[in-house]
Amino acid sequence: MSKFDYMNFTDGSWDIEFVAHTKKFSKKETLDLFMVENEHLFNEGYRKPIIDDIIERTVRWYPRVPEGCGCDSEGGCYSYCNRNERGSFPVWVIEFEELKK
């Protein structure tokens, strides 16, 4: 199983999404984690997410940061990929933009 649990994804400057491994966390657990990890957003004009805000996508670990990823890391990163790509796994995603009031 992947070492990935959950994290905020960034566009290179700002956190834009909360991402959690589907095989480790239910949608309800993902909401609970989001609330703890991103509590500061509620003071910045964002609403609390609901189950319907969660979408499913696929990610994998890239040893070299893919071009256009927005990650400024020398040691690799997690990023979105096509389903069935080698090393890929499903994740729950909560997009911050969808929570703006």
N, C-alpha and C positions, 0 to 999 in steps of 0.2 A: 504494500500500500504506500501511497505517496507520503512524503514528509510534510506536504502542504496541509495546513489546517484552515486558516483564514487570514485575510489581510485586506487593507485598502489598496486598490490599484490607483495609479497616478497618471496624469497626462504629461508628466515631466516637471510640472510646477505645482499642481494642486491634486489632492485626493479627489477622485471622481466616482469611484465605485467601491462597494464592499463586496468581497468575494469569499465564499466558504465552500469547502469540499462537500459534495452531496452525499458521499458515502460515510462521512463522519458526523454530519449535522443535518437535522431535519430543517424544514422551512421555519418552524417555530423557534428552534434553537438558533438559527441564523438571524432571525429578528432580534432575539435576546442579546446575541453577541454584538450586533450592529448597535443596539441601544447603549451598551457599555462602551464600546470602542469609539463611537462617534457622538457621544452625548453633547459635545460642544456645538454641533450643527443646529440644535434646537434653540440656541441663543442667537443664531445667525439667520433665522427666518426659514428654516426647513421644518416640514411636518414629520411626524413619526411614521415610519413605513408600516404597511400592512402586508399580509400574505400575498395579495394580488400584485404587489410591487416587485415581487421576486421573479426573476427570469432564470432560465437555465442556459448556460453556455459551456464551452470546453476550453481548458487551458493545458499547458504543459510547461516544463522547465526547459529553457534554452540556455545552454552553456555559454553561448555568445549572444549578446543582446541583439535582437532583430532590428533591422533598420526601420525607423519610423515608430518604434515602440514607445518612446518617451521616457524610457528608463535610463538613468545616468549611472550605470553600474559596470564595473569591469569584470565582476564575477558571475555574470549571467543573471537571468530573471525569469519569473513566471509571466506568461503572456497568453493571449487568446490564440487558438489554433483551430484547424478543421477537426471535426469529429473523426475518430479512427486514426488520427495521426499518431505515429509512434510516441509513446509516453504520455498521451493525452488522458485527461479524466474530466468528468462533469463537475461543474460548480454552480452554486446558487449565486446570483448577482443582484445587488440592489444599487441602482444608479442614482447618484446624488441629485442629478439634474431633475429627475422625476419627482423629487421631494420638495422642490422649491415652491414656496407659497406664492 
